[in-house]
Amino acid sequence: MSPKLESDETGPDVNVASNSLLGAGNRGRFILILAILLTGFALRAYRIWEPPMDFHPTRQYIGAAVARSYYFNMDSSIPEWRRNIAQIAKDNQELLEPQILPALAAVTYRIVGGEHLWIPRFYSVLAWLACGVVLLLIGRDIGLSENECLWAFAIHWLTPFSILNSRVFQPDPLMVLLMFLTLRFSLRYDRNPSTRNLLIAAAMGATTLFVKPVGVFILFAGFAALMIARQGVANAARKPHLYLFAVFMLTPAIAFYFVQYATGGHIGTQTEGSFIPSLLTTPQYWIGWLRMIGRNIGVQGLVLALAGVVLLKNLRGRWFLGGLWFGYFCYGLFFSYHIHTHDYYSMVVIPIAALSAPPALIWLIAFLRRQWTERRTRLIGVVAAAGMVCAAGGLTLLKMASSGQLTSRAKDGIKHAGSLLGADMKLLTYLGRGLDERGVVEHYEKIGELVQHSDKTIYLTHDFGKSLIYHGELTGYAWPGQIHFSKLRLTGHETLDVVKLLEEKIADEGMEFFVSTEWDEFSKQPEVREALTKHTLIESNRFFQVYDLRPPSRAR
C-alpha cells in the first residue's frame, strides 16, 4: 500500500471536513462560532489602548522602545533630542530575536501619523485568532469531530489567560501562529510525503524559529511523531527526510544567532541564564513549572488535555498530540529557568491543550448528563453543598484580608493556589483593580523632566526600567534588585558589592541621576541608601525618589 493511501485511511479529508465544519448550511454552528469570536474580541479590546503594564511590561516595553526608535528615524519632524534618546534606549535593549513586530508597528505609526501602542497589540490578537483557525484545520485532520473542533477553537480563544497573553507587544503570539502553521504543513507532508511538502513544512518551521527559536523542540517532536506513527521508530530513524526537515528548519536561525553571538549580542548571556541544569533536581523548579502551566490552562485543564489524548480514537492523532506534549516537556527541560518563572514561556500549552482536551470534555459532559438523568437530586445536593463551602471560605478569606489577619505566607499560598487553578492575580490587574496606568505614566513623565531626559540615569524599578525609559524618555543603567541577586546565586556567581558598583557607575561612566520607584526594593539595600545621602535629593514622595549624582559644579 502506498504511503498516501495508508495515510488517507487514518482520518477524513481535510478540505471536505473543513467545509463541513464551516459550511453555510450549518447555521447554528456558524452563529456559535460568531458569538465566540465577538466575545473574544470584546474581552481583548477592553482597555487595549491603556499603557501595556497589565502583562509583563518588562517584555512589552522592549518592543515599544524599538518601535519608537524605528518610527522616530522615519519622521524628521521629531526633535533631535527625542530621536537620540530613543536610539540610545533601543541600542541598550537586550535584543535577541529579529524585530519583526516593532518594525511593523513603526511602519503603521508612520501611516497613521503617531505612536499608538494598541496597534502592535492588535496585530498580536489577529495572530492568535489566525492560529485558532489553523487549529480548526488541524483538529479535523487528526480525527476530531466537528463539535470537538469547535471546543478546540473556544478553548484557544476564550481561555482567560489567553486573553491576556494574546494582546501583548511581544513576538510570542506570532511565533505560536507560525508554529501551528508548520504543524499543519507537517500533517500535509505526512499524508503526502513528497519533497515539495517537506520543503514547505521546513520553510515554515524556519520562519517560526527565525521569529523566536524556542519552538524547535515541539516542531521536531510533532514531525517525528507523525513519521513514527506511520513507519515505526526504526524505519523513521532511517529516513533522510526526518534529518532534512531538522537541517532546513534550523539553518537560518542558527546562522542568525551565530552572527549575533559573534558580534557581541546578548544570545550567550541569555542561553547561560536560560539553561541551569542544577534546577532540575530542585522541587521549586517542578512546582514553579506546574504553576506556570496552571496560570495558562489550570491544572484541571492539563488533566483534561492529557486524558483527551488517551481518549482520542484516531491513532495518528494520538501520536501527533503525544509528540507535541513530549516536545513541550523537552522545551521546559532546556529553558529550565524561564519555564518555571515566566508564564508566557508556557503560552504554547494553550493551543496544544485546545487540541487535546475536547475528547475528554465531550466524555465529561456526557457523564454529567447521565448523572443528571439518573441522580438529579443527589447531584443538586452535592453542587449546592460545594457552592456553600466555597462561598463560606471566600467570605472568610475576604473578611480576614480586610481586617489584616492574613499573614504574608497565607497570601502567598492563596496566590499560588489561584495560579494552579488558572485564576492568576494578573487577571485582576487586567480588570483594572490595583493598577492606575495613567497615574504611573504621569509620574514617569515627571521623573523624565526632573532628570532632564538624561541618558546617564540609574533606575531601580519593578520592570528593569523599561516603562520608565519609554514614558520618561530617559535611559542609562538598570540597578540590580532581588531578582538579579537570586539569579546570580542560581548561576553560581558572586554577590555584587553594590556600593562599589554605584561608585564605579558615577566615576567611570559619569552617571548623573539615581531614580527609585520601588521602595520595597530600595529598602532592602540600606548600604546604597546610605551612600546616596552624600548626593542631592531632588525630590522624594511615596511614588519615587530622585537623586542628583553630579558634582556640585554641574548639579542644579
C-alpha positions in Angstrom: 0.0 0.0 0.0 1.4 3.5 -0.9 2.1 5.9 1.9 -0.6 8.3 0.7 -3.3 5.6 0.7 -2.3 4.3 4.1 -2.4 7.9 5.5 -5.8 8.6 3.9 -7.3 5.7 6.0 -6.4 7.4 9.3 -8.6 10.4 9.0 -11.1 12.3 6.9 -10.2 14.5 4.0 -9.1 17.9 5.4 -10.8 20.1 2.8 -14.1 18.2 3.0 -14.0 18.3 6.8 -13.2 22.0 6.9 -16.1 22.8 4.6 -18.4 20.6 6.7 -17.3 22.4 9.9 -17.7 25.9 8.5 -20.4 25.2 5.9 -23.1 27.8 5.2 -25.8 25.2 5.8 -24.9 24.7 9.4 -26.4 27.9 10.7 -26.4 27.0 14.4 -22.7 26.2 14.4 -21.9 29.4 12.4 -23.8 31.5 14.9 -22.0 29.9 17.8 -18.6 30.5 16.2 -19.5 34.1 15.6 -20.6 34.5 19.2 -17.2 33.0 20.4 -15.4 35.4 18.0 -17.2 38.5 19.1 -16.8 37.6 22.8 -13.1 37.1 22.5 -12.6 40.3 20.6 -14.6 42.3 23.1 -12.6 40.9 26.0 -9.3 41.7 24.3 -10.4 45.2 23.2 -11.1 46.1 26.9 -8.5 48.8 27.8 -6.2 47.8 25.0 -5.5 51.4 24.5 -4.0 51.7 28.0 -0.2 51.5 28.5 0.8 47.9 28.4 1.5 47.5 32.1 -1.1 44.7 32.7 1.1 41.9 31.5 4.9 41.6 31.6 5.7 45.2 31.0 9.4 44.4 31.0 9.0 42.4 27.8 6.4 44.6 26.1 8.3 47.9 26.6 11.3 46.4 24.9 9.2 46.2 21.7 7.8 49.6 22.4 11.3 51.2 22.7 12.5 49.5 19.5 9.3 50.6 17.5 9.7 54.1 18.8 13.3 54.3 17.6 12.3 53.0 14.1 9.4 55.4 13.9 11.4 58.5 15.0 14.0 57.7 12.4 11.3 57.8 9.8 9.9 61.2 10.9 12.3 64.2 10.5 9.8 66.4 12.4 10.7 64.7 15.7 13.0 66.8 17.9 16.6 65.6 17.7 16.9 65.1 21.4 14.0 62.7 21.3 15.5 60.8 18.4 18.8 60.5 20.2 17.3 59.2 23.4 15.1 56.8 21.5 18.1 55.4 19.6 20.2 55.0 22.8 17.2 53.3 24.5 16.8 50.9 21.6 20.6 50.2 21.5 20.6 49.4 25.2 17.8 46.8 24.9 18.7 43.1 25.3 17.5 42.3 21.8 17.5 38.6 20.8 15.1 37.9 18.0 14.6 39.8 14.8 12.4 42.8 15.5 9.6 42.0 13.1 6.6 43.2 15.2 8.3 46.5 16.2 9.2 47.2 12.6 5.6 46.5 11.5 4.4 48.8 14.3 6.7 51.6 13.3 5.5 51.5 9.7 1.9 51.6 10.9 2.7 54.5 13.2 4.1 56.3 10.2 1.0 55.6 8.2 -1.5 56.8 10.9 0.8 59.6 12.0 1.5 58.8 15.6 2.6 56.3 18.2 -0.3 54.1 19.4 0.8 51.0 21.4 -2.6 49.4 20.9 -1.6 48.8 17.2 1.0 46.1 17.7 -1.1 44.6 20.5 -3.9 44.3 18.0 -1.6 42.6 15.5 -0.9 40.0 18.2 -4.6 39.5 18.7 -5.0 38.9 14.9 -2.2 36.4 15.0 -3.8 34.5 17.9 -7.2 34.4 16.1 -5.5 33.1 12.9 -3.9 30.4 15.0 -7.4 29.4 16.1 -8.5 29.0 12.5 -5.4 26.8 11.9 -6.4 24.7 14.9 -9.8 24.0 13.3 -8.0 22.5 10.3 -5.5 20.6 12.4 -8.3 19.2 14.6 -10.2 17.8 11.6 -7.0 16.3 10.2 -6.2 14.4 13.4 -9.7 13.0 13.8 -11.6 15.4 16.0 -15.3 15.7 15.3 -17.0 18.9 14.4 -18.1 19.6 18.0 -14.6 18.8 19.3 -13.1 21.2 16.8 -15.5 23.9 18.0 -14.4 23.1 21.6 -10.7 23.4 20.5 -11.4 26.9 19.0 -13.3 28.0 22.0 -10.6 26.9 24.4 -7.9 28.6 22.4 -9.8 31.9 22.0 -11.6 32.2 25.4 -9.3 30.6 28.0 -8.8 33.5 30.5 -5.1 33.7 30.3 -5.1 33.6 26.5 -7.0 36.9 26.6 -4.0 38.4 28.4 -1.1 36.9 26.6 -2.6 37.2 23.1 -2.7 41.0 23.2 0.9 41.7 24.0 3.6 43.6 22.3 5.8 40.5 22.1 6.7 38.1 19.3 5.1 35.1 21.1 1.6 35.2 19.5 3.1 35.4 16.0 5.5 32.6 16.9 2.6 30.4 18.1 0.7 31.1 14.8 3.7 30.2 12.7 4.4 27.1 14.8 0.9 25.7 14.2 1.1 26.6 10.5 4.3 24.5 10.5 2.5 21.6 12.2 -0.4 22.0 9.7 2.1 21.6 6.8 3.8 18.7 8.7 0.4 16.9 8.7 0.1 17.6 5.0 3.5 16.1 4.4 2.5 13.1 6.4 -0.4 12.5 4.1 1.6 13.0 1.0 5.4 12.7 1.9 6.8 14.4 -1.2 9.9 16.5 -1.3 7.8 19.6 -2.1 5.6 19.2 1.0 8.8 18.6 3.1 10.4 21.8 1.9 7.2 23.8 2.6 7.0 22.4 6.1 10.7 23.0 6.7 10.5 26.6 5.3 7.5 27.4 7.6 9.4 25.9 10.5 12.5 28.0 9.6 10.3 31.1 9.6 8.9 30.2 13.0 12.4 29.7 14.5 13.6 33.0 12.9 10.8 34.8 14.8 11.7 33.0 18.1 13.7 29.8 18.3 12.1 28.3 21.4 9.6 26.2 19.4 12.2 23.9 17.9 11.5 21.0 20.3 7.8 21.0 19.7 8.1 21.3 15.9 10.6 18.5 15.6 8.8 16.2 18.0 5.5 16.7 16.2 7.0 16.0 12.8 8.9 12.9 14.2 5.8 11.6 15.9 3.9 11.5 12.7 6.7 9.6 10.9 6.9 7.1 13.8 3.2 6.6 13.8 3.3 5.7 10.1 6.6 3.7 9.9 7.7 2.8 13.3 10.8 4.0 15.2 13.4 2.1 13.3 12.1 2.9 9.9 11.6 6.6 10.7 15.1 6.9 12.1 16.5 5.6 8.8 14.5 8.1 6.6 16.6 11.1 5.4 13.5 13.3 5.4 13.5 13.4 9.2 17.0 14.9 9.3 16.5 17.1 6.2 13.5 18.7 8.0 15.6 19.4 11.0 18.5 20.8 9.0 16.4 23.0 6.7 14.4 24.3 9.6 17.4 25.1 11.9 19.9 26.5 9.4 18.5 30.1 9.1 18.1 30.5 12.8 21.5 29.1 13.6 23.1 31.5 11.1 21.3 34.5 12.6 22.1 33.7 16.2 25.7 32.8 15.4 26.2 36.2 13.8 24.6 37.7 16.9 26.9 35.8 19.2 30.0 36.6 17.1 29.1 40.4 17.0 28.7 40.6 20.8 24.9 40.1 21.0 23.0 39.0 24.1 22.5 35.4 22.9 25.3 34.0 25.0 24.1 35.6 28.2 20.5 34.6 27.5 21.5 31.0 26.9 23.6 30.9 30.1 20.6 32.3 32.1 18.0 30.0 30.5 19.6 26.6 30.9 20.5 26.0 34.6 20.9 22.2 35.0 21.1 22.4 38.8 17.4 23.5 38.8 16.2 20.1 37.5 16.9 18.5 40.9 15.0 21.1 43.0 11.4 21.0 44.0 11.0 24.7 43.3 11.7 24.1 39.6 8.9 21.5 39.1 6.4 23.3 41.4 7.1 26.6 39.6 6.7 24.9 36.2 3.4 23.5 37.3 2.3 26.9 38.4 3.2 28.4 35.1 1.1 25.7 33.3 -1.7 26.4 35.9 -1.7 30.1 35.0 -2.2 29.3 31.3 -4.7 26.5 31.4 -5.1 25.5 35.1 -4.0 22.1 36.5 -7.6 20.9 35.7 -7.0 21.9 32.1 -3.8 19.9 32.0 -5.5 16.8 33.3 -8.3 17.1 30.8 -5.8 17.6 28.0 -3.8 14.6 28.9 -6.9 12.5 29.3 -8.1 13.7 25.9 -5.0 12.4 24.2 -5.7 9.0 25.6 -9.4 9.1 24.7 -8.8 10.3 21.1 -9.8 7.4 18.9 -7.6 8.4 15.9 -4.2 6.6 16.4 -2.4 9.1 14.2 -3.9 12.0 16.2 -2.8 10.4 19.5 0.8 10.1 18.2 0.8 13.7 16.9 -0.6 15.2 20.2 1.7 13.0 22.2 4.6 14.3 20.2 3.6 17.9 20.9 3.4 17.3 24.7 6.8 15.4 24.6 8.3 18.3 22.7 6.9 20.8 25.3 8.4 18.7 28.1 11.9 18.8 26.4 11.5 22.5 25.8 10.9 23.0 29.5 13.9 21.0 30.5 16.1 23.1 28.2 14.7 26.5 29.2 14.8 25.5 32.8 15.0 29.0 34.4 12.3 30.7 32.3 9.9 27.8 32.2 9.4 27.9 36.0 9.4 31.7 36.3 7.9 33.2 33.1 4.3 32.2 32.4 4.4 33.3 28.8 7.1 30.7 28.1 4.2 28.2 28.5 1.8 30.1 26.2 2.1 27.3 23.7 0.3 24.9 26.0 -3.0 26.7 25.4 -3.3 25.7 21.7 -1.8 22.2 22.4 -4.4 21.7 25.2 -7.1 23.1 23.0 -6.4 20.3 20.5 -6.0 17.7 23.3 -8.8 18.4 25.7 -12.1 18.1 23.6 -12.4 14.3 23.6 -12.2 14.4 27.4 -14.6 17.3 27.6 -17.2 15.5 25.4 -16.9 12.5 27.6 -17.2 14.5 30.8 -20.3 16.3 29.5 -21.9 13.0 28.6 -21.1 11.6 32.0 -22.6 14.6 33.8 -25.8 14.3 31.6 -26.2 10.7 32.7 -25.7 11.7 36.3 -28.3 14.4 35.9 -30.8 12.0 34.4 -30.1 9.2 36.9 -29.2 11.0 40.1 -30.5 14.5 39.7 -31.5 15.1 43.4 -28.1 13.9 44.7 -26.2 15.9 42.1 -28.0 19.1 43.1 -27.3 18.5 46.7 -23.6 17.9 46.1 -23.3 21.0 43.9 -25.2 23.1 46.4 -23.0 21.9 49.3 -19.8 22.5 47.4 -21.0 26.0 46.4 -21.9 26.9 50.0 -18.5 25.7 51.2 -16.7 27.7 48.6 -18.8 30.8 49.3 -18.2 30.5 53.0 -14.5 30.1 52.5 -14.3 33.0 50.2 -16.2 35.3 52.5 -14.0 34.2 55.4 -10.8 35.0 53.5 -12.2 38.4 52.4 -13.1 39.2 56.0 -9.6 38.2 57.2 -7.9 40.2 54.4 -9.9 43.3 55.1 -9.1 43.1 58.8 -5.4 42.4 58.2 -5.5 39.0 59.7 -3.9 37.2 56.7 -0.2 36.7 57.0 2.1 37.2 54.0 2.6 33.5 53.9 -1.1 32.8 53.8 -1.5 35.4 51.0 1.3 33.8 49.0 -0.4 30.4 49.5 -3.7 31.8 48.2 -1.9 33.4 45.3 -0.1 30.2 44.3 -3.3 28.1 44.7 -5.1 30.5 42.4 -2.3 30.3 39.8 -2.5 26.5 39.8 -6.3 26.7 39.0 -5.8 29.4 36.3 -7.0 32.3 38.5 -3.9 34.4 38.5 -3.6 37.9 40.0 -2.8 39.3 36.5 -6.5 38.8 35.7 -7.4 41.3 38.5 -4.8 43.7 37.2 -6.3 43.3 33.7 -9.8 44.1 35.0 -8.4 47.4 36.5 -8.0 46.5 40.1 -4.7 47.6 41.7 -3.1 49.4 38.8 -3.6 53.0 37.6 -1.6 53.1 34.4 -2.3 56.7 33.7 -1.1 57.8 37.1 2.1 55.8 36.7 2.7 57.4 33.3 2.3 60.8 34.8 4.9 60.0 37.5 7.3 58.7 34.9 6.9 61.7 32.7 7.7 63.9 35.7 10.8 61.9 36.5 11.9 62.4 32.9 11.6 66.1 33.4 13.5 66.0 36.8 16.4 64.2 35.3 16.4 66.4 32.1 15.8 63.3 29.9 19.4 62.2 30.7 20.9 59.1 29.1 23.0 58.6 32.2 20.3 57.7 34.7 20.4 54.8 37.1 16.9 53.4 37.8 15.6 50.9 40.3 12.1 49.9 39.1 9.9 46.8 39.0 10.4 46.2 35.3 14.1 47.0 35.0 13.2 50.5 34.0 11.6 49.5 30.7 8.3 51.5 31.2 10.2 54.4 32.8 12.6 54.6 29.8 9.6 54.7 27.4 7.4 57.2 29.2 10.1 59.3 30.9 12.2 59.4 27.7 15.5 58.7 29.5 17.9 55.8 29.6 21.0 54.6 31.4 21.6 51.6 33.7 19.0 49.3 35.4 20.0 48.9 39.0 20.0 45.3 40.2 17.2 44.2 42.5 16.4 41.0 44.4 15.6 39.0 41.2 19.0 39.8 39.9 20.7 38.7 43.1 18.7 35.5 43.1 19.7 34.7 39.6 23.4 35.3 40.4 23.1 32.8 43.2 21.5 30.2 40.9 24.2 30.6 38.3 27.0 30.4 40.8 28.2 34.0 40.5 29.5 36.1 43.4 27.2 38.6 45.1 27.6 42.2 44.0 29.3 44.9 46.1 26.5 47.4 45.4 28.3 50.4 47.0 31.4 49.8 44.9 29.2 49.3 41.8 27.5 52.7 42.5 30.8 54.4 42.8 32.1 52.9 39.6 29.0 53.9 37.7 29.4 57.5 38.9 33.2 57.8 38.5 33.8 55.7 35.4 30.6 56.1 33.4 29.5 59.6 34.5 26.1 58.6 35.7 24.1 61.7 36.6 20.9 60.7 38.4 19.6 57.8 40.6 15.9 57.1 40.4 13.9 54.6 42.6 10.2 53.8 42.0 10.3 50.7 44.2 10.5 51.4 47.9 10.5 47.8 48.9 13.5 47.0 46.7 15.2 50.3 47.8 14.7 49.4 51.5 16.4 46.1 51.0 19.7 47.8 50.0 20.4 50.1 53.1 24.1 50.5 52.1 23.0 52.0 48.8 20.6 54.4 50.5 23.4 55.4 52.9 25.8 56.1 50.0 23.1 58.2 48.3 22.9 60.5 51.3 26.1 62.1 50.0 24.2 63.4 47.0 21.4 65.9 46.5 17.9 64.6 46.9 15.9 66.4 44.1 12.5 65.0 45.0 11.1 62.3 47.3 7.5 61.2 47.7 5.6 58.0 48.1 5.9 57.2 44.4 9.6 57.9 43.7 12.9 59.3 44.8 15.3 61.2 42.5 19.0 61.9 43.4 21.4 64.1 41.6 24.7 62.3 41.3 26.6 65.1 39.6 29.3 67.1 41.4 28.1 70.4 42.8 29.6 72.4 39.9 27.3 70.6 37.4 24.2 70.0 39.6 21.3 72.4 39.7 
